[in-house]
Amino acid sequence: MERAVYRLTGELAEWYNLDAGRLHVGDRADIAIVNPARLDDSVHGLSEREIPEYGGLRRMVNCGDAVTATIVNGRIVFRDGRFTDGLGDQWGPGRFLPAGVKVRTSSSAAQQSES
């Protein structure tokens, strides 16, 4: 299981040279909560869906329901099949991560996390 998580997080971050995909004290954290019982053939299904928050832009999405919740930068943005109210309206989920640049939180935040 640990290797699978690394392949989906740390390995991709290293490939794209992003400061992400690892857990360190003081770092921002994005978390996907996965129900292993739902990891079946449905995760391979794709469909095209509209994003109302972006003026009806259409995108390809996986049809499976293995991810039960997603937390971005400490906020729940997705839970039980629906996005959180206010996402895209009142607040954005996170920030752009440029390749090759360390994007760390302040040292004071890291110190508070350690105590």
Beta strands, then each sheet from edge to edge (+ up, - down):
strand 1: 30-34
strand 2: 46-51
strand 3: 57-62
strand 4: 67-72
strand 5: 75-79
strand 6: 82-83
sheet 1: 1+ 4- 5+ 6-
sheet 2: 2+ 3-
end
